[in-house]
Amino acid sequence: MFYRENGQFKTSYAADQQIFGVAQDRWAILLVLAFAFLIVPFVASDYTFQAILIPFVIMSLGALGLNILVGYCGQISLGTAAFMAVGAYAAYNLQARIEGMPLLLALIGGGVVAMVFGVIFGLPSLRIRGLYLAVATLAAQFFVDWLTTRAAWVTNNSSSGSVSAKPLAILSWQIDTPMEKYLLCLVLLCVLALAAKNLVRSAIGREWMAMRDMDVAAAVIGIRPTYAKLSAFAVSSFIVGVAGALWGFVHLGAWEPAAFSLDRSLQLLFMIIIGGLGSIVGSIFGAAFFVLLPLLLNQVPHWLGLPLSTATATYLEHMIFGALIVFFLIVEPHGLAKLWATARQKLRVWPFPH
């Protein structure tokens, strides 16, 4: 009986169009944000920040960007890690070649360069779709792998092929500790997630979803396929590029081209499939599933006192992880976000399930 809309009246168009229409949802998201910003920084250890929280937040941002393209616009992409690499290397070159380049401008610049790169490789979507488009975006992955290993100017003529980010600082704020890095990533995730949520609720978001559902009918009613598809590639690539820059600057610190391999692209694609296509919160659920579940499965044998070798524990972890992915796809093909939406709907009518 605690999740009710009785007495919650909307007396203006702005109130009717707000993101969280139910007061309980607004309080819940405020509690989650308060916990993430005010409690987690003081209770989590440095290991928790470096191994769990920072990768989770950055992967949530990357999955969010991919979900805009795949979940909302219906354009399949297998080259997400390539756009992450473009964002990371572009931000690195901006700081390496422009003296005094601020960190935030470098991160945004990396996203802008990734956006241009994404639009270029999104041009085939105007003619092809489905698996053919997936193969076309896969070409971006191979091209970036070749560019980052063969073009010396990308790595600023580094002899080893790896690059290192400069010390992180925003104005007078020196970002040294894992807690400060976590807060930086969390702020960017909240800002870009809010922007993405407003975009998908706007006219351009409705155009994306129309192209996803039936592009021919969308073109008949006046939606421009060129603008809709390329804008989805642009927004998605920008967010993914910022995520790639954060992955290189904040999480890794120093990286080489192998840090943005095809495995990373597939991992992000699986995140949005498990979390829920066409859902902002589904991107976060999918990232949590992929980051937290392997750590949990790796610790369970130790908690139970089972004498398993490291190799056996790794094999079991992969087997159980794969089985759980298949299980979730069979039980709820619309992802964890659909399970959450179903639970919310049941709470709204409980204890009268009819």
N, C-alpha and C positions, 0 to 999 in steps of 0.2 A: 504493500500500500504506500510505500515511500516514494515511488517513482510515478508521479501523477502530474497531469497538466491542468487539473481542475483549478479554476480561479486565476489562471495565467492568461490574461486578456491582452491582445495586441491592438493598439489604438492608432497605429501609424504604419505606413508602408515600410519605413526603416525597421521597425520592430518585427514586421512580418518577414523581412528578408535577411535578418541577422543569421550569422553562421550557426550559432547554437540557439535554436528556438525554444528549447526547454531549459528552465532555470537550473534543474539538477545537472544538466550537461555543462552549463557554464561554471557552476561551482566545482564540478568534477575536474574540468580542464584547468581551472585555477589552482586546485589542490595539487594536481600532477605537476604543474609548472613550479609551484612553490616548493614541492618536494625536490624537484630536479635542480632548482637554482639555490635553495636555501639550506637543504638538509644533506643532500648527497655530497656536496663539496666538503663537508665537515666530518662525514662518517666513513667515506670510502678511502681505501689505501691507494698509494701510488701505483701498485700493481693493478688494482681494479680499474683505475683510470686508464692506464696504458694498454692493458690487455683486453679490456671489456668495453668500458664506457665510450672512450674516444673512437675505436673502430665502429661501435654500434651507431653512434651519432653520425659519423661520416657516411657509413653505408646506408643509413636511413635517407640521407640527403641524396646520394647517388640513385637509390631505388625510387625516390620521389621524382627525380628528373626523368628516369626511364619510364615510370608509370604514366607520365603526361603523354609521352609519345605512343607507348604501346597500349596502355589501359584506356586512355581517353580518346586518342585519335586513331587507334587501331593499326598503326604502322609498325611492323615487326622490325626489331633492330638487334643485331648480334655484335655490334661494334662499340658498345658502351664504354668499354675499357679504353678504347682508342680516344674517345672524347675526354675521358678522365686524364689520359696521358697528355693530350694537347693542352688541357688546362694547367696541369702541373708544370710542364716544360715552358709554357708561355709565361706563367707567373715567375718561374725561375729566371728566364731571360730578361724579363722586365726589371727585376731587381738587380740582375748581374750587369746589365748594360746601361741602366739609367741610375745615376747616382742619387741616392736619397729617396728612391721610390718607396712610398708608404706601403705597409703590408696589405692593408685593405684594398688599396688601388691595384696592387699586384694580383690579389685574389680575384677582384672583379675583372681586371684585364685578362686574366687567364680564362675566365668564363666567357668574355666577349670573343676572344680568339677561338675558343671551342665552339661558340655559337656560329661563327662564320664557317668554320670547318664542318659543322653539322649541317648547315644549310646547303653547302656544296655537295655533300654526300647524300643529302635528302632530295636532290633534284631527280634521281631515278624514280622516286615515289610518284612523280607526276605521270609516269608511263607504266610502271609495273607495281605489283603488290604481292602480298603473301610470301611464299618461300623465295620467289625471285627477288623481292626486296630484301629479304633476310640475307641472301647471298651478296647483294649489292652493298649492304652495310657491313657485311663481313670483310669486304675488300678494304674498308677503312681501317680495320684492325691490322691487316697485313701491311697496308701502306704505312701506318704509323710505326709498326715494328721495324720496318725497313728504314724509315726516315730517322728514327732515333738511334739506330745502330750504325748507320752509314754516313749521316750528315754530321760532321764534326761541329758545325756552328750551333746545332741544337743543344749540345751539351757544353757549349762555350769552350770547345777544343779540349775537353777533358781527356786525358790519355787513357784512363780506365773505363770511360764510358758512363761512369756514375756521376751524379751531381749532388751537391749538398746545399741545403737552404741556409740563408743567413739567419742570425738570431731574430726571433719573433718579437716585434714591438709595435704598439699602436700609440702614437704620440709619446707620452712619458710612461706608458704602461709596458714594462718589460715582462713578456710572457715566458716565464722560465719553468714553472712547476707544472706537473701533470694536471693539477686542478685548474690552473688558469687556461691551459690548452683545452680542457674539457669545456669550460665556460665559453670560450671563444667559439668552438664548434657548435655548442648548443644554441648560442644566440643566433648564429647564421642559419641553423636549421629552423628555428622558430620563425625568423623573418621570412625566409624563402618558402616555408610551408604555408604561412599565412598568405603570402603573395600568390602562391600556386592555388590555394583554396579559393581565393577571390577570382582568379583568372578562370578557373573551370566553372564558376558560377556566373560568369559574364557572357556576353554575346560570343566572344571568340571561343569560350569553352563549349558553348552549345554547338558552334560550328564544328569543333573537333569531334564531338560525340555524334553529330550527324554524319560526318565522314566515316566514322567508325562503324556505324550501324548500316548505312547504305549510301555509298558515295555517289552513285548515279542519281538516286532520288534527291540527295542534297544538292547536286549541281542543277537539277531541274527546278528546284524552288529558289534558286538564286545564290546559293553559297558558292564562293569561288574556291575550287579545289586547290589551285596553286597557292593562294594565300593561306588557306586553312592548314594544309600539310606542311608547308615550309615554316609557318609560324610555330607549329608544334615541334618541328625539328629544332628551331631556333631556341625556344624556351627550354626544351628538354636538354639540349646541348649546353646551354648556359649553366643550368643548375648542376649538371653532371661535371662540367668543367670546373666549377667552384669546388665540388666534392673532390675531384682529382687533385686540385691544388692543395686542399686541406689534407688529403691523404699523404701527399708528398712532404709538405711543409711541417705539418703538425704531428702526424702519426709516425712517419718514417724518418723524417729529418734528412736522410740521404737515400737516394734510390737510383735504380738502373731500369732499363726498358722492361725487364722481366717482371717488375712490380705491377705492370698494367698489361697482363697477358690475356689471352682468350678465356682462360679460366675465370678471370674476374668478370668478364662480360656475361658468361653463362651464370655465374653466381648471382649477379644482379638480376638477370632475367628470372631465375628461379625464385628470387626474393619476392618479386611482384606477383608471380604466379601463386606462390604459397600465401602471401599476405593478402592478395586480392587485387585483381585488375580494376582500374578505374576507381581507386580509393586512395585518398591521401593517408588516412590512418593505416590502410593496408600495407603501404610502403614501410611504415615503422614496425608493424607487426612482423612483416617478412624479414626485415633486418634483424629484429630481436630473435626470431626463430633460427636464423643462420649463424648468428654470433654467439648467442647464449646456449643454445641446445648442445652443440659439440662440447663446450666446456662442462656442461652438466653430465653428459654421457661419459666423459673422460674421468669425472670424479666419482661416479656411482660405484665402480668396482672398489675404489679405495675406501669409501664409506662402508661398504658391505664386508670389507676385509678379504676380498677375493685375491688370491696370489696370481695375478695376471702379469705377463711380461708386457713391455712397452709396445712391441709389435702386435701382440694379440689384442691388446686394448685398442690400438689404433684401427685394426681390421674390424673389430666389433663395433667401434664407434661409427665407422663408415657404413657398415651393414645396417645398423639400427637407424642411422640417420636417413639412409636411402629408403628403408622400409616405412619410416614415418612420413616422408615426403609422398610416397605412393598412397599411403593410408589417407592423408589429408586430401589428396587430389580425388580419391574415390568418394570419401565421405562428404566433402564439401568442395566441389571444383571451383567455387567462386572465392575461395580463400578464407583466411582467418577473419578478415573484415566482415564477411557475411555471417560467420558464427557470432561475432560481436553484435552485429545489427539484429540478428535473431534473438539474442539474449536480451537486448534492450527492448525489443518489441514485446517479449514475454513479460518483462518487468512492468511495462506500461499497463498491461491488462491483468496482472496477477492480483488476487487469486482466482480470477475468472478467465481461464484460458480460451473460452469460446469467443 
